[in-house]
Amino acid sequence: MPNKRSAEKAVRQNVRRTMRNKAVRDNITYLRRKFKLALASGDRAVATEAYQHAQVALDRAAQKGILKDNTVSRLKSRAATKLKALS
């Protein structure tokens, strides 16, 4: 339990930030799953579109500091390799 008003405010801010970051991470997980399903279907056009959506979300998360740059780079690289192997 915080003892000062500034500590109480910090707790409130932390809760809001945690919820926002979790929503972004959940969306990235959803988009990556969608890309994986598109790869499994074998349709290159659908997979390319899903890859682009996932790439934008990953870049935005890295820009906002929700995910580390190297993590985003690794995920994008692996997805691009799988997309390239589809053709």
C-alpha positions as CSV (number, residue, x, y, z in Angstrom):
1,M,0.0,0.0,0.0
2,P,1.6,3.3,-1.0
3,N,2.1,5.9,1.7
4,K,2.4,9.0,-0.5
5,R,0.1,10.6,-3.0
6,S,2.8,10.4,-5.7
7,A,3.2,6.7,-5.0
8,E,-0.6,6.2,-5.4
9,K,-0.5,8.0,-8.7
10,A,2.5,5.9,-9.8
11,V,0.4,2.7,-9.0
12,R,-2.5,4.0,-11.1
13,Q,-0.2,4.9,-14.0
14,N,1.4,1.5,-13.8
15,V,-1.9,-0.3,-14.0
16,R,-3.0,1.8,-17.1
17,R,0.4,1.2,-18.9
18,T,0.3,-2.5,-18.1
19,M,-3.2,-2.8,-19.6
20,R,-2.2,-0.9,-22.7
21,N,0.9,-2.9,-23.2
22,K,-0.9,-6.2,-22.7
23,A,-3.5,-5.1,-25.4
24,V,-0.7,-4.4,-27.9
25,R,1.0,-7.7,-27.1
26,D,-2.3,-9.6,-27.5
27,N,-2.9,-8.0,-30.8
28,I,0.6,-9.0,-32.0
29,T,0.0,-12.6,-30.9
30,Y,-3.3,-12.5,-32.8
31,L,-1.7,-11.2,-36.0
32,R,1.1,-13.7,-35.8
33,R,-1.4,-16.5,-35.4
34,K,-3.3,-15.2,-38.4
35,F,-0.1,-15.1,-40.5
36,K,0.7,-18.7,-39.4
37,L,-2.8,-19.8,-40.6
38,A,-2.4,-18.0,-43.8
39,L,0.9,-19.8,-44.4
40,A,-0.8,-23.1,-43.7
41,S,-3.5,-22.4,-46.2
42,G,-0.8,-22.0,-48.9
43,D,-2.3,-18.8,-50.4
44,R,0.5,-16.4,-51.0
45,A,-1.6,-13.3,-51.4
46,V,-3.4,-13.8,-48.1
47,A,-0.1,-14.7,-46.4
48,T,1.6,-11.5,-47.7
49,E,-1.3,-9.3,-46.5
50,A,-1.1,-11.0,-43.0
51,Y,2.6,-10.5,-42.9
52,Q,2.3,-6.8,-43.7
53,H,-0.2,-6.3,-40.9
54,A,2.0,-8.2,-38.4
55,Q,5.0,-6.2,-39.6
56,V,3.3,-2.9,-39.0
57,A,2.1,-3.9,-35.5
58,L,5.6,-5.2,-34.6
59,D,7.3,-2.0,-35.8
60,R,4.8,0.2,-33.8
61,A,5.4,-1.9,-30.7
62,A,9.2,-1.4,-31.0
63,Q,8.8,2.3,-31.6
64,K,6.7,2.6,-28.4
65,G,9.1,0.5,-26.4
66,I,6.7,-2.3,-25.7
67,L,9.0,-4.9,-27.4
68,K,12.7,-4.7,-27.8
69,D,14.1,-3.8,-31.2
70,N,16.0,-7.1,-31.5
71,T,13.0,-9.1,-30.7
72,V,11.0,-7.4,-33.4
73,S,13.8,-7.8,-35.9
74,R,14.0,-11.5,-35.1
75,L,10.2,-12.1,-35.4
76,K,10.0,-10.2,-38.7
77,S,13.0,-12.0,-40.1
78,R,11.6,-15.4,-39.3
79,A,8.2,-14.5,-40.8
80,A,9.8,-13.2,-44.0
81,T,11.8,-16.4,-44.4
82,K,8.6,-18.5,-44.0
83,L,6.8,-16.2,-46.5
84,K,9.6,-16.5,-49.0
85,A,9.7,-20.3,-48.6
86,L,6.0,-20.4,-49.5
87,S,6.6,-19.4,-53.1
